[in-house]
Amino acid sequence: MLEQNHVDILVSLPPSALKIYRIIESKKKVRICEIEKNTSYSLRTIRNALRILRNTNLITRIPNIHDMRRLYYAPKRI
């Protein structure tokens, strides 16, 4: 079960960040291009939502060892 603090954070998120968080949570590890394919959001909206999710400690960035220009995003463990 989710902690109350986690639930409060999820409720306060904008709709775009919540949708992107659900995608990241379901796939466990995604890149921005995968999020863009699964949503109708612009790249600017996606990056803004990712920034919000990182600032609230819901997701983390994982560097791609094969190509350091591309990052993966994964949910943080509670």
C-alpha positions as CSV (number, residue, x, y, z in Angstrom):
1,M,0.0,0.0,0.0
2,L,1.2,3.5,-0.8
3,E,2.3,5.8,2.0
4,Q,0.0,8.8,2.7
5,N,2.8,11.3,1.7
6,H,3.2,9.5,-1.6
7,V,-0.5,9.7,-2.3
8,D,-0.6,13.4,-1.4
9,I,2.2,14.1,-3.9
10,L,0.4,12.1,-6.6
11,V,-2.8,14.0,-6.0
12,S,-1.0,17.4,-6.3
13,L,0.6,16.6,-9.6
14,P,-0.6,18.2,-12.9
15,P,-2.4,15.8,-15.3
16,S,0.6,15.6,-17.7
17,A,3.0,14.6,-14.9
18,L,0.6,12.1,-13.5
19,K,0.1,10.4,-16.9
20,I,3.9,10.3,-17.5
21,Y,4.5,8.9,-14.0
22,R,2.0,6.1,-14.7
23,I,3.8,5.3,-18.0
24,I,7.2,5.2,-16.2
25,E,5.7,3.1,-13.4
26,S,4.2,0.5,-15.7
27,K,7.3,0.1,-17.9
28,K,9.8,0.4,-15.1
29,K,12.4,2.1,-17.3
30,V,11.7,4.4,-20.3
31,R,13.4,7.1,-22.5
32,I,11.8,10.4,-23.5
33,C,11.2,9.2,-27.0
34,E,9.1,6.3,-25.7
35,I,7.0,8.7,-23.5
36,E,6.5,10.9,-26.6
37,K,5.3,7.9,-28.6
38,N,2.8,6.9,-25.9
39,T,1.4,10.4,-25.3
40,S,0.2,13.3,-27.4
41,Y,2.4,15.7,-25.3
42,S,5.0,18.0,-26.8
43,L,8.6,17.5,-25.8
44,R,8.5,20.6,-23.7
45,T,5.6,19.3,-21.7
46,I,7.3,15.9,-21.2
47,R,10.5,17.5,-20.0
48,N,8.6,19.8,-17.6
49,A,6.7,16.9,-16.2
50,L,9.9,14.9,-15.8
51,R,11.4,17.8,-13.9
52,I,8.4,18.0,-11.6
53,L,8.6,14.2,-11.0
54,R,12.3,14.4,-10.2
55,N,11.8,17.3,-7.9
56,T,9.2,15.4,-5.9
57,N,11.5,12.3,-5.7
58,L,9.1,10.1,-7.6
59,I,11.5,9.2,-10.4
60,T,15.2,8.9,-11.0
61,R,17.4,9.3,-14.0
62,I,19.5,6.4,-15.1
63,P,22.4,7.0,-17.5
64,N,22.5,4.8,-20.6
65,I,26.0,3.2,-20.6
66,H,26.0,2.7,-24.4
67,D,25.0,6.3,-25.2
68,M,25.4,8.9,-22.4
69,R,23.3,11.5,-24.3
70,R,20.2,9.4,-23.7
71,L,18.8,8.9,-20.3
72,Y,16.4,6.4,-18.9
73,Y,13.8,7.4,-16.3
74,A,12.6,4.9,-13.6
75,P,10.3,5.1,-10.6
76,K,12.0,5.4,-7.2
77,R,11.4,2.8,-4.6
78,I,9.3,3.8,-1.7
